[in-house]
Amino acid sequence: RKEVEQDPGPFNVPEGATVAFNCTYSNSASQSFFWYRQDCRKEPKLLMSVYSSGNEDGRFTAQLNRASQYISLLIRDSKLSDSATYLCVVNGGFQKLVFGTGTRLLVSP
Amino acid sequence: EAEVAQSPRYKITEKSQAVAFWCDPISGHATLYWYRQILGQGPELLVQFQDESVVDDSQLPKDRFSAERLKGVDSTLKIQPAELGDSAMYLCASKTSITADTQYFGPGTRLTVL
């Protein structure tokens, strides 16, 4: 079993739609969780950290469920510019980040 | 805004040749990482440095890969000899300290081995 698992997609949604991605992780001792965004042929960039209480940044909401060991990302009112790959990232211990394979999002007009 | 610099951005080589990639982290960042990202997958850690010391190189194929950060600033990753399966994006990332949360990635070096 992979340490971090994501549905690779692609998720095809129209502009304005709400879309949600889930991610599961296997290491119950993990303490830090993140969502990174990666545009085609570019480097990953931190989108947001994920806190136990859940957190929101504009149209983006991240949730953490420690009991079930999954993380979610909700994007409301999707924009064309949201088209990218979203990487679920878990701190696997010793400050080592473990990346999922990414979920590809395509927002169409 | 300070950025992580990498060079070259693209490298095409033939198998069995040697290649080297360079990374200059954000000034003052003590922790540096090299990742490999194969198309369609997430980045996988190859090596982690804290200043000039290797903290984790458990995923580095040491028969052909080597990495150094001699003065604790910039770093070089070498592959010798390159194999077809080494074709990937090689990403460098840095952060202020080993306990900091946020890693900043460079633009990467895209390697194609023919």
Boltz contact constraints between the chains, C-beta under 6 A:
constraints:
  - contact:
      token1: [A, 32]
      token2: [B, 101]
      max_distance: 6.0
  - contact:
      token1: [A, 43]
      token2: [B, 91]
      max_distance: 6.0
  - contact:
      token1: [A, 43]
      token2: [B, 105]
      max_distance: 6.0
  - contact:
      token1: [A, 43]
      token2: [B, 107]
      max_distance: 6.0
  - contact:
      token1: [A, 43]
      token2: [B, 108]
      max_distance: 6.0
  - contact:
      token1: [A, 44]
      token2: [B, 105]
      max_distance: 6.0
  - contact:
      token1: [A, 46]
      token2: [B, 102]
      max_distance: 6.0
  - contact:
      token1: [A, 87]
      token2: [B, 42]
      max_distance: 6.0
  - contact:
      token1: [A, 95]
      token2: [B, 98]
      max_distance: 6.0
  - contact:
      token1: [A, 99]
      token2: [B, 42]
      max_distance: 6.0
  - contact:
      token1: [A, 99]
      token2: [B, 43]
      max_distance: 6.0
  - contact:
      token1: [A, 100]
      token2: [B, 42]
      max_distance: 6.0
  - contact:
      token1: [A, 101]
      token2: [B, 41]
      max_distance: 6.0
  - contact:
      token1: [A, 101]
      token2: [B, 42]
      max_distance: 6.0
  - contact:
      token1: [A, 102]
      token2: [B, 42]
      max_distance: 6.0
